[in-house]
Amino acid sequence: MAVAGQHIGLVSPYGTGKTAFREIVRRDLGKHEDFIVAYLDNPRETTPRKLYATLIGAAAEAGYEIDTDEYDQIRNGVPWVTEEAKAAVHSLVDEIRAAGKTLLLVVDEIEVLPAELLSTLQVAGDMGVRLFLMGTPEGKRRVAELRGTLGSRLRYYEGIQPFSPEDIAEYIGRSMAYFRDEAYEGQEQTLFTDAAIADVHEHSEGVPREVRIECRELFIRAAFVWYRTGQDVERIKITPELRHRRFGMEY
């Protein structure tokens, strides 16, 4: 899925894995040198200024800071006046694009965004911020109804395809690289056995949300075995048998 040159809309019903996909985008693209990723937390209560502050904060973490002397009042590194915060974002986007990078804003739950914020998202997109919006089919309809000009600029992807066993193995590999603070470069993971991956696929039916839950459950069980037995961590392997193992005070 190419995101550098276009705005993306990912539409799928509740429970199909948008949150899991969002985390993959957030962490993997966040480590990609061509992207600066901002994520809009708590979209229900976000104001236009908070949205601009989110973008300014992400840029600052990547080393792009505004000239505070150009603005009348600054709070926590962000111009207090909304119009000045917008101008600051515009300036930062120009600087980031000149460096050959993309400022990407990830927004979930577009179905609950107020009309005012949809308008602000469009303004940010017009500045050069790349938008990655996610939500339900109702969210797509709502964007088209309240802010049709924004909806027409999004390239929508409908639904999330279930993960194959190979996809699950890659998901685990990417997750392990992230937790180790390493760049993912296709390295294979060795913690989950092939049988464990097949077991996760069977129980989750490949639904990303369920894949995440199943992997976490097996990982926690393996961690408990390691803790209780004192084995060398390199000897621990995640197998389907962990699912049926009983844990109690007496190990």
C-alpha positions as protocol buffer text, in pm:
chain_id: "A"
residue {
  index: 1
  type: MET
  ca { x: 0 y: 0 z: 0 }
}
residue {
  index: 2
  type: ALA
  ca { x: 168 y: 323 z: -114 }
}
residue {
  index: 3
  type: VAL
  ca { x: 109 y: 618 z: 115 }
}
residue {
  index: 4
  type: ALA
  ca { x: 379 y: 871 z: 30 }
}
residue {
  index: 5
  type: GLY
  ca { x: 194 y: 1040 z: -254 }
}
residue {
  index: 6
  type: GLN
  ca { x: -172 y: 1012 z: -162 }
}
residue {
  index: 7
  type: HIS
  ca { x: -427 y: 1022 z: 116 }
}
residue {
  index: 8
  type: ILE
  ca { x: -547 y: 680 z: 229 }
}
residue {
  index: 9
  type: GLY
  ca { x: -881 y: 569 z: 369 }
}
residue {
  index: 10
  type: LEU
  ca { x: -905 y: 220 z: 522 }
}
residue {
  index: 11
  type: VAL
  ca { x: -1263 y: 107 z: 573 }
}
residue {
  index: 12
  type: SER
  ca { x: -1365 y: -210 z: 754 }
}
residue {
  index: 13
  type: PRO
  ca { x: -1636 y: -314 z: 1004 }
}
residue {
  index: 14
  type: TYR
  ca { x: -1569 y: -327 z: 1378 }
}
residue {
  index: 15
  type: GLY
  ca { x: -1362 y: -620 z: 1500 }
}
residue {
  index: 16
  type: THR
  ca { x: -1182 y: -694 z: 1174 }
}
residue {
  index: 17
  type: GLY
  ca { x: -839 y: -569 z: 1275 }
}
residue {
  index: 18
  type: LYS
  ca { x: -812 y: -197 z: 1205 }
}
residue {
  index: 19
  type: THR
  ca { x: -648 y: -136 z: 1542 }
}
residue {
  index: 20
  type: ALA
  ca { x: -388 y: -407 z: 1480 }
}
residue {
  index: 21
  type: PHE
  ca { x: -323 y: -265 z: 1134 }
}
residue {
  index: 22
  type: ARG
  ca { x: -298 y: 86 z: 1278 }
}
residue {
  index: 23
  type: GLU
  ca { x: -28 y: -26 z: 1520 }
}
residue {
  index: 24
  type: ILE
  ca { x: 167 y: -188 z: 1237 }
}
residue {
  index: 25
  type: VAL
  ca { x: 153 y: 135 z: 1037 }
}
residue {
  index: 26
  type: ARG
  ca { x: 239 y: 344 z: 1339 }
}
residue {
  index: 27
  type: ARG
  ca { x: 543 y: 148 z: 1450 }
}
residue {
  index: 28
  type: ASP
  ca { x: 682 y: 32 z: 1113 }
}
residue {
  index: 29
  type: LEU
  ca { x: 646 y: 357 z: 923 }
}
residue {
  index: 30
  type: GLY
  ca { x: 756 y: 540 z: 1235 }
}
residue {
  index: 31
  type: LYS
  ca { x: 1095 y: 372 z: 1199 }
}
residue {
  index: 32
  type: HIS
  ca { x: 1113 y: 440 z: 825 }
}
residue {
  index: 33
  type: GLU
  ca { x: 1347 y: 727 z: 752 }
}
residue {
  index: 34
  type: ASP
  ca { x: 1115 y: 871 z: 484 }
}
residue {
  index: 35
  type: PHE
  ca { x: 819 y: 912 z: 720 }
}
residue {
  index: 36
  type: ILE
  ca { x: 739 y: 1116 z: 1027 }
}
residue {
  index: 37
  type: VAL
  ca { x: 427 y: 961 z: 1179 }
}
residue {
  index: 38
  type: ALA
  ca { x: 179 y: 1148 z: 1395 }
}
residue {
  index: 39
  type: TYR
  ca { x: -111 y: 967 z: 1557 }
}
residue {
  index: 40
  type: LEU
  ca { x: -430 y: 1140 z: 1668 }
}
residue {
  index: 41
  type: ASP
  ca { x: -524 y: 1010 z: 2012 }
}
residue {
  index: 42
  type: ASN
  ca { x: -880 y: 1044 z: 2143 }
}
residue {
  index: 43
  type: PRO
  ca { x: -1034 y: 1175 z: 1819 }
}
residue {
  index: 44
  type: ARG
  ca { x: -1373 y: 1233 z: 1983 }
}
residue {
  index: 45
  type: GLU
  ca { x: -1235 y: 1518 z: 2194 }
}
residue {
  index: 46
  type: THR
  ca { x: -969 y: 1660 z: 1963 }
}
residue {
  index: 47
  type: THR
  ca { x: -990 y: 2027 z: 1869 }
}
residue {
  index: 48
  type: PRO
  ca { x: -829 y: 2184 z: 1561 }
}
residue {
  index: 49
  type: ARG
  ca { x: -551 y: 2325 z: 1778 }
}
residue {
  index: 50
  type: LYS
  ca { x: -486 y: 1983 z: 1934 }
}
residue {
  index: 51
  type: LEU
  ca { x: -462 y: 1834 z: 1588 }
}
residue {
  index: 52
  type: TYR
  ca { x: -203 y: 2093 z: 1485 }
}
residue {
  index: 53
  type: ALA
  ca { x: -23 y: 2036 z: 1817 }
}
residue {
  index: 54
  type: THR
  ca { x: -5 y: 1664 z: 1740 }
}
residue {
  index: 55
  type: LEU
  ca { x: 163 y: 1736 z: 1409 }
}
residue {
  index: 56
  type: ILE
  ca { x: 402 y: 1990 z: 1562 }
}
residue {
  index: 57
  type: GLY
  ca { x: 494 y: 1740 z: 1837 }
}
residue {
  index: 58
  type: ALA
  ca { x: 568 y: 1460 z: 1590 }
}
residue {
  index: 59
  type: ALA
  ca { x: 783 y: 1693 z: 1381 }
}
residue {
  index: 60
  type: ALA
  ca { x: 971 y: 1807 z: 1692 }
}
residue {
  index: 61
  type: GLU
  ca { x: 1050 y: 1447 z: 1788 }
}
residue {
  index: 62
  type: ALA
  ca { x: 1201 y: 1404 z: 1442 }
}
residue {
  index: 63
  type: GLY
  ca { x: 1416 y: 1714 z: 1486 }
}
residue {
  index: 64
  type: TYR
  ca { x: 1200 y: 1975 z: 1309 }
}
residue {
  index: 65
  type: GLU
  ca { x: 1115 y: 2262 z: 1542 }
}
residue {
  index: 66
  type: ILE
  ca { x: 935 y: 2590 z: 1494 }
}
residue {
  index: 67
  type: ASP
  ca { x: 1091 y: 2932 z: 1555 }
}
residue {
  index: 68
  type: THR
  ca { x: 909 y: 3034 z: 1872 }
}
residue {
  index: 69
  type: ASP
  ca { x: 1004 y: 3399 z: 1819 }
}
residue {
  index: 70
  type: GLU
  ca { x: 764 y: 3414 z: 1524 }
}
residue {
  index: 71
  type: TYR
  ca { x: 455 y: 3359 z: 1738 }
}
residue {
  index: 72
  type: ASP
  ca { x: 288 y: 3571 z: 2005 }
}
residue {
  index: 73
  type: GLN
  ca { x: 230 y: 3306 z: 2269 }
}
residue {
  index: 74
  type: ILE
  ca { x: 371 y: 2953 z: 2300 }
}
residue {
  index: 75
  type: ARG
  ca { x: 252 y: 2679 z: 2533 }
}
residue {
  index: 76
  type: ASN
  ca { x: 436 y: 2348 z: 2549 }
}
residue {
  index: 77
  type: GLY
  ca { x: 610 y: 2426 z: 2224 }
}
residue {
  index: 78
  type: VAL
  ca { x: 287 y: 2503 z: 2034 }
}
residue {
  index: 79
  type: PRO
  ca { x: 145 y: 2845 z: 1938 }
}
residue {
  index: 80
  type: TRP
  ca { x: -159 y: 2914 z: 2156 }
}
residue {
  index: 81
  type: VAL
  ca { x: -364 y: 3078 z: 1880 }
}
residue {
  index: 82
  type: THR
  ca { x: -510 y: 2817 z: 1645 }
}
residue {
  index: 83
  type: GLU
  ca { x: -434 y: 3015 z: 1329 }
}
residue {
  index: 84
  type: GLU
  ca { x: -73 y: 3052 z: 1437 }
}
residue {
  index: 85
  type: ALA
  ca { x: -54 y: 2678 z: 1510 }
}
residue {
  index: 86
  type: LYS
  ca { x: -182 y: 2614 z: 1160 }
}
residue {
  index: 87
  type: ALA
  ca { x: 81 y: 2846 z: 1015 }
}
residue {
  index: 88
  type: ALA
  ca { x: 349 y: 2663 z: 1216 }
}
residue {
  index: 89
  type: VAL
  ca { x: 239 y: 2329 z: 1071 }
}
residue {
  index: 90
  type: HIS
  ca { x: 250 y: 2474 z: 719 }
}
residue {
  index: 91
  type: SER
  ca { x: 606 y: 2592 z: 776 }
}
residue {
  index: 92
  type: LEU
  ca { x: 713 y: 2255 z: 917 }
}
residue {
  index: 93
  type: VAL
  ca { x: 555 y: 2061 z: 631 }
}
residue {
  index: 94
  type: ASP
  ca { x: 747 y: 2271 z: 379 }
}
residue {
  index: 95
  type: GLU
  ca { x: 1071 y: 2200 z: 564 }
}
residue {
  index: 96
  type: ILE
  ca { x: 999 y: 1829 z: 594 }
}
residue {
  index: 97
  type: ARG
  ca { x: 906 y: 1795 z: 227 }
}
residue {
  index: 98
  type: ALA
  ca { x: 1219 y: 1985 z: 127 }
}
residue {
  index: 99
  type: ALA
  ca { x: 1414 y: 1713 z: 310 }
}
residue {
  index: 100
  type: GLY
  ca { x: 1241 y: 1449 z: 98 }
}
residue {
  index: 101
  type: LYS
  ca { x: 1025 y: 1319 z: 380 }
}
residue {
  index: 102
  type: THR
  ca { x: 652 y: 1282 z: 446 }
}
residue {
  index: 103
  type: LEU
  ca { x: 459 y: 1393 z: 752 }
}
residue {
  index: 104
  type: LEU
  ca { x: 188 y: 1129 z: 793 }
}
residue {
  index: 105
  type: LEU
  ca { x: -113 y: 1169 z: 1020 }
}
residue {
  index: 106
  type: VAL
  ca { x: -289 y: 848 z: 1129 }
}
residue {
  index: 107
  type: VAL
  ca { x: -649 y: 893 z: 1245 }
}
residue {
  index: 108
  type: ASP
  ca { x: -877 y: 613 z: 1361 }
}
residue {
  index: 109
  type: GLU
  ca { x: -1255 y: 613 z: 1415 }
}
residue {
  index: 110
  type: ILE
  ca { x: -1344 y: 864 z: 1145 }
}
residue {
  index: 111
  type: GLU
  ca { x: -1708 y: 783 z: 1214 }
}
residue {
  index: 112
  type: VAL
  ca { x: -1693 y: 985 z: 1539 }
}
residue {
  index: 113
  type: LEU
  ca { x: -1497 y: 1288 z: 1418 }
}
residue {
  index: 114
  type: PRO
  ca { x: -1688 y: 1620 z: 1444 }
}
residue {
  index: 115
  type: ALA
  ca { x: -1741 y: 1815 z: 1124 }
}
residue {
  index: 116
  type: GLU
  ca { x: -1503 y: 2087 z: 1243 }
}
residue {
  index: 117
  type: LEU
  ca { x: -1220 y: 1838 z: 1272 }
}
residue {
  index: 118
  type: LEU
  ca { x: -1289 y: 1691 z: 928 }
}
residue {
  index: 119
  type: SER
  ca { x: -1249 y: 2041 z: 792 }
}
residue {
  index: 120
  type: THR
  ca { x: -918 y: 2078 z: 976 }
}
residue {
  index: 121
  type: LEU
  ca { x: -799 y: 1745 z: 837 }
}
residue {
  index: 122
  type: GLN
  ca { x: -869 y: 1871 z: 488 }
}
residue {
  index: 123
  type: VAL
  ca { x: -673 y: 2188 z: 559 }
}
residue {
  index: 124
  type: ALA
  ca { x: -381 y: 1979 z: 686 }
}
residue {
  index: 125
  type: GLY
  ca { x: -399 y: 1764 z: 374 }
}
residue {
  index: 126
  type: ASP
  ca { x: -396 y: 2072 z: 153 }
}
residue {
  index: 127
  type: MET
  ca { x: -78 y: 2185 z: 331 }
}
residue {
  index: 128
  type: GLY
  ca { x: 100 y: 1863 z: 238 }
}
residue {
  index: 129
  type: VAL
  ca { x: 32 y: 1643 z: 540 }
}
residue {
  index: 130
  type: ARG
  ca { x: -50 y: 1292 z: 418 }
}
residue {
  index: 131
  type: LEU
  ca { x: -362 y: 1151 z: 579 }
}
residue {
  index: 132
  type: PHE
  ca { x: -421 y: 790 z: 676 }
}
residue {
  index: 133
  type: LEU
  ca { x: -782 y: 771 z: 794 }
}
residue {
  index: 134
  type: MET
  ca { x: -945 y: 456 z: 926 }
}
residue {
  index: 135
  type: GLY
  ca { x: -1298 y: 372 z: 1022 }
}
residue {
  index: 136
  type: THR
  ca { x: -1615 y: 179 z: 949 }
}
residue {
  index: 137
  type: PRO
  ca { x: -1822 y: 199 z: 630 }
}
residue {
  index: 138
  type: GLU
  ca { x: -2045 y: 441 z: 822 }
}
residue {
  index: 139
  type: GLY
  ca { x: -1741 y: 661 z: 872 }
}
residue {
  index: 140
  type: LYS
  ca { x: -1679 y: 671 z: 499 }
}
residue {
  index: 141
  type: ARG
  ca { x: -2040 y: 772 z: 438 }
}
residue {
  index: 142
  type: ARG
  ca { x: -2016 y: 1038 z: 707 }
}
residue {
  index: 143
  type: VAL
  ca { x: -1702 y: 1191 z: 559 }
}
residue {
  index: 144
  type: ALA
  ca { x: -1868 y: 1203 z: 217 }
}
residue {
  index: 145
  type: GLU
  ca { x: -2177 y: 1366 z: 367 }
}
residue {
  index: 146
  type: LEU
  ca { x: -2005 y: 1625 z: 586 }
}
residue {
  index: 147
  type: ARG
  ca { x: -1686 y: 1691 z: 390 }
}
residue {
  index: 148
  type: GLY
  ca { x: -1725 y: 1555 z: 40 }
}
residue {
  index: 149
  type: THR
  ca { x: -1418 y: 1737 z: -89 }
}
residue {
  index: 150
  type: LEU
  ca { x: -1206 y: 1548 z: 164 }
}
residue {
  index: 151
  type: GLY
  ca { x: -1368 y: 1215 z: 84 }
}
residue {
  index: 152
  type: SER
  ca { x: -1304 y: 1260 z: -287 }
}
residue {
  index: 153
  type: ARG
  ca { x: -931 y: 1301 z: -222 }
}
residue {
  index: 154
  type: LEU
  ca { x: -896 y: 976 z: -28 }
}
residue {
  index: 155
  type: ARG
  ca { x: -801 y: 654 z: -196 }
}
residue {
  index: 156
  type: TYR
  ca { x: -1017 y: 406 z: -12 }
}
residue {
  index: 157
  type: TYR
  ca { x: -927 y: 47 z: 59 }
}
residue {
  index: 158
  type: GLU
  ca { x: -1229 y: -161 z: 153 }
}
residue {
  index: 159
  type: GLY
  ca { x: -1186 y: -437 z: 409 }
}
residue {
  index: 160
  type: ILE
  ca { x: -883 y: -608 z: 557 }
}
residue {
  index: 161
  type: GLN
  ca { x: -786 y: -943 z: 411 }
}
residue {
  index: 162
  type: PRO
  ca { x: -725 y: -1222 z: 664 }
}
residue {
  index: 163
  type: PHE
  ca { x: -362 y: -1301 z: 739 }
}
residue {
  index: 164
  type: SER
  ca { x: -214 y: -1615 z: 589 }
}
residue {
  index: 165
  type: PRO
  ca { x: 32 y: -1823 z: 797 }
}
residue {
  index: 166
  type: GLU
  ca { x: 311 y: -1643 z: 609 }
}
residue {
  index: 167
  type: ASP
  ca { x: 156 y: -1308 z: 701 }
}
residue {
  index: 168
  type: ILE
  ca { x: 138 y: -1412 z: 1065 }
}
residue {
  index: 169
  type: ALA
  ca { x: 506 y: -1511 z: 1061 }
}
residue {
  index: 170
  type: GLU
  ca { x: 593 y: -1171 z: 916 }
}
residue {
  index: 171
  type: TYR
  ca { x: 373 y: -994 z: 1172 }
}
residue {
  index: 172
  type: ILE
  ca { x: 559 y: -1174 z: 1451 }
}
residue {
  index: 173
  type: GLY
  ca { x: 894 y: -1094 z: 1292 }
}
residue {
  index: 174
  type: ARG
  ca { x: 806 y: -727 z: 1264 }
}
residue {
  index: 175
  type: SER
  ca { x: 678 y: -721 z: 1622 }
}
residue {
  index: 176
  type: MET
  ca { x: 992 y: -882 z: 1760 }
}
residue {
  index: 177
  type: ALA
  ca { x: 1211 y: -637 z: 1567 }
}
residue {
  index: 178
  type: TYR
  ca { x: 1006 y: -348 z: 1707 }
}
residue {
  index: 179
  type: PHE
  ca { x: 1035 y: -469 z: 2067 }
}
residue {
  index: 180
  type: ARG
  ca { x: 1410 y: -507 z: 2022 }
}
residue {
  index: 181
  type: ASP
  ca { x: 1426 y: -157 z: 1877 }
}
residue {
  index: 182
  type: GLU
  ca { x: 1561 y: -295 z: 1550 }
}
residue {
  index: 183
  type: ALA
  ca { x: 1472 y: -209 z: 1194 }
}
residue {
  index: 184
  type: TYR
  ca { x: 1273 y: -483 z: 1022 }
}
residue {
  index: 185
  type: GLU
  ca { x: 1459 y: -600 z: 715 }
}
residue {
  index: 186
  type: GLY
  ca { x: 1285 y: -929 z: 647 }
}
residue {
  index: 187
  type: GLN
  ca { x: 1460 y: -1123 z: 922 }
}
residue {
  index: 188
  type: GLU
  ca { x: 1284 y: -1442 z: 1026 }
}
residue {
  index: 189
  type: GLN
  ca { x: 1165 y: -1490 z: 1381 }
}
residue {
  index: 190
  type: THR
  ca { x: 1265 y: -1806 z: 1567 }
}
residue {
  index: 191
  type: LEU
  ca { x: 1049 y: -1783 z: 1879 }
}
residue {
  index: 192
  type: PHE
  ca { x: 722 y: -1921 z: 1736 }
}
residue {
  index: 193
  type: THR
  ca { x: 747 y: -2265 z: 1579 }
}
residue {
  index: 194
  type: ASP
  ca { x: 578 y: -2335 z: 1246 }
}
residue {
  index: 195
  type: ALA
  ca { x: 322 y: -2544 z: 1434 }
}
residue {
  index: 196
  type: ALA
  ca { x: 247 y: -2250 z: 1665 }
}
residue {
  index: 197
  type: ILE
  ca { x: 194 y: -2019 z: 1368 }
}
residue {
  index: 198
  type: ALA
  ca { x: -41 y: -2273 z: 1210 }
}
residue {
  index: 199
  type: ASP
  ca { x: -224 y: -2298 z: 1544 }
}
residue {
  index: 200
  type: VAL
  ca { x: -262 y: -1919 z: 1567 }
}
residue {
  index: 201
  type: HIS
  ca { x: -394 y: -1914 z: 1211 }
}
residue {
  index: 202
  type: GLU
  ca { x: -649 y: -2184 z: 1288 }
}
residue {
  index: 203
  type: HIS
  ca { x: -779 y: -2019 z: 1604 }
}
residue {
  index: 204
  type: SER
  ca { x: -783 y: -1665 z: 1464 }
}
residue {
  index: 205
  type: GLU
  ca { x: -898 y: -1750 z: 1111 }
}
residue {
  index: 206
  type: GLY
  ca { x: -642 y: -1489 z: 1006 }
}
residue {
  index: 207
  type: VAL
  ca { x: -837 y: -1192 z: 1145 }
}
residue {
  index: 208
  type: PRO
  ca { x: -562 y: -943 z: 1241 }
}
residue {
  index: 209
  type: ARG
  ca { x: -727 y: -849 z: 1570 }
}
residue {
  index: 210
  type: GLU
  ca { x: -755 y: -1214 z: 1672 }
}
residue {
  index: 211
  type: VAL
  ca { x: -403 y: -1288 z: 1549 }
}
residue {
  index: 212
  type: ARG
  ca { x: -270 y: -1025 z: 1785 }
}
residue {
  index: 213
  type: ILE
  ca { x: -469 y: -1169 z: 2078 }
}
residue {
  index: 214
  type: GLU
  ca { x: -363 y: -1529 z: 2007 }
}
residue {
  index: 215
  type: CYS
  ca { x: 4 y: -1437 z: 1969 }
}
residue {
  index: 216
  type: ARG
  ca { x: -5 y: -1238 z: 2290 }
}
residue {
  index: 217
  type: GLU
  ca { x: -167 y: -1527 z: 2480 }
}
residue {
  index: 218
  type: LEU
  ca { x: 94 y: -1778 z: 2368 }
}
residue {
  index: 219
  type: PHE
  ca { x: 376 y: -1531 z: 2431 }
}
residue {
  index: 220
  type: ILE
  ca { x: 256 y: -1470 z: 2789 }
}
residue {
  index: 221
  type: ARG
  ca { x: 237 y: -1844 z: 2851 }
}
residue {
  index: 222
  type: ALA
  ca { x: 590 y: -1891 z: 2720 }
}
residue {
  index: 223
  type: ALA
  ca { x: 713 y: -1607 z: 2940 }
}
residue {
  index: 224
  type: PHE
  ca { x: 554 y: -1777 z: 3242 }
}
residue {
  index: 225
  type: VAL
  ca { x: 732 y: -2104 z: 3161 }
}
residue {
  index: 226
  type: TRP
  ca { x: 1062 y: -1918 z: 3132 }
}
residue {
  index: 227
  type: TYR
  ca { x: 1004 y: -1740 z: 3463 }
}
residue {
  index: 228
  type: ARG
  ca { x: 904 y: -2053 z: 3654 }
}
residue {
  index: 229
  type: THR
  ca { x: 1169 y: -2287 z: 3513 }
}
residue {
  index: 230
  type: GLY
  ca { x: 1465 y: -2052 z: 3494 }
}
residue {
  index: 231
  type: GLN
  ca { x: 1563 y: -2192 z: 3155 }
}
residue {
  index: 232
  type: ASP
  ca { x: 1795 y: -1999 z: 2927 }
}
residue {
  index: 233
  type: VAL
  ca { x: 1564 y: -1768 z: 2735 }
}
residue {
  index: 234
  type: GLU
  ca { x: 1723 y: -1882 z: 2408 }
}
residue {
  index: 235
  type: ARG
  ca { x: 1585 y: -2231 z: 2470 }
}
residue {
  index: 236
  type: ILE
  ca { x: 1224 y: -2115 z: 2500 }
}
residue {
  index: 237
  type: LYS
  ca { x: 1009 y: -2197 z: 2199 }
}
residue {
  index: 238
  type: ILE
  ca { x: 642 y: -2113 z: 2155 }
}
residue {
  index: 239
  type: THR
  ca { x: 449 y: -2424 z: 2057 }
}
residue {
  index: 240
  type: PRO
  ca { x: 78 y: -2510 z: 2036 }
}
residue {
  index: 241
  type: GLU
  ca { x: 112 y: -2725 z: 2347 }
}
residue {
  index: 242
  type: LEU
  ca { x: 140 y: -2411 z: 2559 }
}
residue {
  index: 243
  type: ARG
  ca { x: -227 y: -2343 z: 2489 }
}
residue {
  index: 244
  type: HIS
  ca { x: -329 y: -2654 z: 2682 }
}
residue {
  index: 245
  type: ARG
  ca { x: -77 y: -2632 z: 2963 }
}
residue {
  index: 246
  type: ARG
  ca { x: -218 y: -2562 z: 3306 }
}
residue {
  index: 247
  type: PHE
  ca { x: -43 y: -2308 z: 3522 }
}
residue {
  index: 248
  type: GLY
  ca { x: -82 y: -2287 z: 3894 }
}
residue {
  index: 249
  type: MET
  ca { x: 106 y: -2204 z: 4208 }
}
residue {
  index: 250
  type: GLU
  ca { x: 274 y: -2546 z: 4193 }
}
residue {
  index: 251
  type: TYR
  ca { x: 471 y: -2575 z: 3872 }
}
